[in-house]
Amino acid sequence: MTSREGVPVTRLARPYRLAPGSRVAVVAPSGPVPADRLEEGLAVLRDWGLEPVVGPHVRSTHPDLDYLAGPDAGRAEDFQRAWCDPSVEAVLCARGGYGAHRMVDLVDWEAIRAAGPKVFVGYSDITVLHEALALRAGFATLHGPMVATETFLRDAPTREHLRATLFTPEAVRTLGLETAGALVPGRARGVLYGGCAGLLAADAGTPGGRSHARGGLLVIEDTGEGPYRLDGVLTRLLRSGALDGVVGVACGSWQECGPYEKIRAVLADRLAPLGIPVVEELGFGHGPTALTIPLGVPAVLDAPADGGRCTLTAEVSALR
């Protein structure tokens, strides 16, 4: 595997942690948000002592394309206004779905960069914005549960891990559920990046997309992709060069992707030849429990050959 020329995956600027009273913006860069789930999620944030403010299009639906939370320009404006508001300390996504690819190039990334790093949380379709914030702004972000999703609302360990990451990030630097195992044993150190595998593949080759992964420690998961479709996703990442130079891979959940033994076979077939450590079922993504993963910070992936506990340990806390 030969790395392309260019800047390697490097440590990114971290935002400050939150505190009681922090003002946080909730946005919907992708799909429309169920009203009942949104209100329930906002109540959780208030219980944490945060002051949530809701973007104008979070409660909207596109007039013609009902899979979008309002027009592309409006969703981009909500995101940018929240980021550039000096009173807002965090931008939290309400849900994923589909649509971030449609609005990402409408954002003024120079303005985002000038506003500085802020806490940003989301996963699934929000992977597009994680990559943009890393590559176009240089900011570390959090791959974590979203305010109006079932996992956040129904799973206490998911909520608690996000809360700890936001308020006491040094307490949750080592990650990994008991399910984690070594698909390919080894130990690797690199800078965390990644998200939903299908979105990473869709982003490859686009303007501002990642051309290689030299020095990167990849985290991937997905939902609703059958074995042959996941094979295609991973093959596109490999053929495009987007995985050139990757030092290790941590896999999360593969919700509704088919029997896990078949998914495991695809992961082994596509990733084992890279000759790098690969951990499976670490415990993040669309699964029943979703740990919050810091992106843009250096970390160590441990996959012991003797069957010992597999872990992902951030070398610095996710937030300052």
Protein Blocks (a to p, Z undefined) as FASTA:
>chain_A
ZZdeddddddddddddddehiacddddfkbccdfklmmmmmmmmmmnopacdddfklmgc
cfklmmbgcjfklmmmmmmmmmmmmkbcbdcdfbgcihjlmmmmmpcfklmmmnopaddd
dehjlmmmmmmmmmmnopacdddddfkbfklmmmmklmmmmmmmmmmmmlmmbgcdfkbc
cfbgcddddddeddjfklmmmmgopahiafbfehiacddddehiafklmmmmmmmmmmno
pmgoiabdcddddehibpfklmmmmmmmmmmmnopacdehkogajbfbdcdddehiacdd
dddfklpacddddfbdfbZZ
